[in-house]
């Protein structure tokens, strides 16, 4: 609806795309950010444990996401192809539910 109007105007097209992405990503990002305090409360019994538990949780999240990125981007995509890599990712996400 708006896209054909701003198609020839790069600044407006960029703004439209940026706003579209922001709207689509806001809800899941907001909900994922809301789960972090819940995880901290679940893994912490005393306030003195908070720093150690938070660092363990964050380290676990970053190491898992980093290893998945490296494996999918550098190993799977180059050896078995992009289509199979995406199929594996979809299968892993579907199997979690």
C-alpha positions as CSV (number, residue, x, y, z in Angstrom):
1,X,0.0,0.0,0.0
2,X,2.7,2.5,1.0
3,X,5.6,0.7,-0.7
4,X,4.8,1.8,-4.3
5,X,4.6,5.4,-3.2
6,X,8.1,5.5,-1.7
7,X,9.7,3.0,-4.0
8,X,11.8,5.7,-5.8
9,X,12.8,7.6,-2.6
10,X,15.6,5.8,-0.8
11,X,15.4,7.7,2.6
12,X,11.6,7.0,2.9
13,X,12.1,3.4,1.7
14,X,14.7,2.9,4.4
15,X,12.5,4.4,7.1
16,X,9.5,2.2,6.0
17,X,11.6,-0.9,6.1
18,X,13.1,0.0,9.5
19,X,9.7,0.7,11.0
20,X,8.4,-2.6,9.6
21,X,11.2,-4.6,11.1
22,X,10.9,-2.7,14.4
23,X,7.2,-3.5,14.7
24,X,7.7,-7.2,13.8
25,X,10.6,-7.7,16.3
26,X,9.2,-5.6,19.2
27,X,6.9,-8.2,20.7
28,X,9.2,-11.3,20.7
29,X,12.1,-9.1,21.9
30,X,10.0,-7.7,24.7
31,X,8.8,-11.1,25.8
32,X,12.3,-12.6,25.7
33,X,13.6,-9.8,27.8
34,X,10.8,-10.4,30.3
35,X,11.8,-14.0,30.8
36,X,15.4,-13.1,31.9
37,X,14.4,-11.9,35.4
38,X,12.2,-15.0,35.9
39,X,15.2,-17.2,35.1
40,X,17.3,-15.3,37.6
41,X,14.7,-15.7,40.3
42,X,14.4,-19.4,39.6
43,X,18.1,-20.1,39.8
44,X,18.9,-17.9,42.8
45,X,18.1,-18.8,46.4
46,X,20.0,-16.0,48.2
47,X,20.9,-12.5,47.1
48,X,24.6,-13.3,47.5
49,X,24.3,-15.9,44.8
50,X,22.9,-13.6,42.2
51,X,26.1,-12.5,40.6
52,X,27.5,-16.0,40.1
53,X,24.2,-17.4,38.9
54,X,23.6,-14.6,36.5
55,X,27.1,-15.0,35.0
56,X,26.6,-18.8,34.6
57,X,23.2,-18.3,32.9
58,X,24.5,-15.6,30.5
59,X,27.7,-17.6,29.8
60,X,25.5,-20.7,28.9
61,X,23.3,-18.6,26.6
62,X,26.2,-17.0,24.8
63,X,28.2,-20.2,24.4
64,X,25.1,-22.1,23.0
65,X,24.2,-19.4,20.6
66,X,27.8,-18.8,19.5
67,X,28.4,-22.5,18.9
68,X,25.2,-22.8,16.9
69,X,26.1,-19.9,14.8
70,X,29.6,-21.2,14.1
71,X,28.4,-24.7,13.3
72,X,25.5,-23.6,11.0
73,X,27.4,-20.7,9.3
74,X,30.8,-22.2,8.8
75,X,30.5,-25.9,8.9
76,X,27.0,-27.0,7.8
77,X,26.4,-24.3,5.2
78,X,29.7,-24.9,3.5
79,X,29.7,-28.7,3.6
80,X,26.1,-29.7,3.1
81,X,24.5,-26.6,1.6
82,X,22.3,-23.8,2.7
83,X,19.0,-25.7,2.0
84,X,19.9,-28.6,4.3
85,X,21.2,-26.3,7.0
86,X,17.9,-24.4,7.1
87,X,16.0,-27.7,7.1
88,X,18.0,-28.8,10.1
89,X,17.3,-25.6,11.9
90,X,13.6,-25.9,11.2
91,X,13.6,-29.5,12.4
92,X,15.4,-28.6,15.7
93,X,12.9,-25.7,16.4
94,X,9.9,-27.9,15.6
95,X,11.2,-30.7,17.8
96,X,11.4,-28.4,20.8
97,X,7.7,-27.7,20.8
